Amino acid sequence: MWRKALTLRLLALAILWSVIVLVIAGLALTAAYRETAENEFAKRLESSLLNLVAATNFNSDASLVSEPELADPQFRAALSGWYWQIEHTATGRIIARSQSLAGETLVMPDTYHVPLDSNFRRRAIIDAPRGEHVSALEQRIVAGQQETDITLILTGSRADLEAGIDAFRQQIIFYLSLFGFGLIAITMALAAFAMRPLRRIRVALQDVVSGDVNQLEGDFPTEITPLVTEINTLIAANRRTVERARTHAGNLAHALKTPLSVLRNEARGKSSALANQVREQTETMERQVAYHLDRARMAANSRVIGVATPVRPALDSFSRAMERIHAGKGIAFKIKCPNNIRFRGEKQDLDEMLGNLIDNAHKWAKKRVNAKVTAEPGASHFILAIDDDGPGIPAAERENVFQRGNRLDEATPGSGLGLAIVDELVTLYGGNLVLLDSPLGGLRVRLRLPRAGN
């Protein structure tokens, strides 16, 4: 589904790209912060070591004048991770240690693994008395008249460093997530804004299909204008095709009508076998011509775009016509139809269907004919029911009346084509026609036809 929805595709790509960019940005910022924090931590260790060196005074025999004191209180808090230690390099004998060591000893890795630099220093990460990792900085100096080698070791807790980095990482995740959600929201808004012209085209097409307008109208973006132009061209071409089909059907009817009339007139009044054969065949030819011309016209009309016909005026027109045609029968024709119901199709086709059905109902009715149109709100089809109080049609014989030329009562005037034509028209428009028992006691003809928009 999402592959077919352009908005969802844009949104999915935007989310994917945003996640990738934000993850990379988060990793890069965290790495940069770690590097900065490590450098600051190293500078703090180095500064503390220099303070330790400056605060340490030796006698001539390389013994301490007094135990050094550093201002940082963490060197006095027991097992804080911030320690210092002074020892003889050769023997490893401890000369002094910070209060925070609580009597424990710091052990640096041997020089082979971590060599001294040019300033007689080396750095390492070692295990502290509590088992945690600490960063250690070692300094070699000489003291006393014998120039005894002295080693000073100062450590700092990496827990503080990692805690700071973790706090920064959490902040980065929070702010980048917030930024990401904002970016996605903006992308959704932009996608919705960008798709507005396409939604306008969809609405305009619905207006064309419903018959409210003849073509797409409106001010569209430059990128969409060629599409609108092509659609309008297609709509115009569809109408021209329908008109040509209708014209050709009419021309063919006129071209065949005269020769058939001549043949029928020549055979009229003659009783020979040839005359009877001519009359029979000309009638068959006229029915076949009418049948195929109706099929061609209906097929063309059912495909026209943007045509809508009000139903109520058509019913009222046939009501007036039936009063004149069946004046002697005194039939009460009752119509119930909302004014806003419109048939999505040609007026000629609606008149063809209504004319056949209403005329048939009046032919068979005794005193009453009802026509009722209903439609659910927002439905794409409407229901037309025509009832009469005539004799009706037995259920077993209802299918036969849809066959062309088939008449259940030869005494009643007609060609037997009416219901067949209506059924084909309804089918071409995507509807259906059903014969039922009428509440009036006769026949109910129920049509389901496409409805044009309100």
Secondary structure by P-SEA (a helix, b strand, c coil): cccccaaaaaaaaaaaaaaaaaaaaaaaaaaaaaaaaaaaaaaaaaaaaaaaaaacccccccccccbbbbccccccccccccbbbbbccccccccccccccccbbbbbcccccbbbccccbbbbbbbccccbbbbbbbbbbcccccccbbbbbbbbbaaaaaaaaaaaaaaaaaaaaaaaaaaaaaaaaaaaaaaaaaaaaaaaaaaaaacccccccccccccaaaaaaaaaaaaaaaaaaaaaaaaaaaaaaaaaaaaaaaaaaaacccccaaaaaaaaaaaaaaaaaaaaaaaaaaaaaaaccbbbbbcaaaaaaaaaaaaaaccccbbbbbbbbbccccccccaaaaaaaaaaaaaaaaaacccbbbbbbbbcccccbbbbbbbbccccccccccccccccccccccccccccaaaaaaaaaaaaaccbbbbbbbccccbbbbbbbbbccc
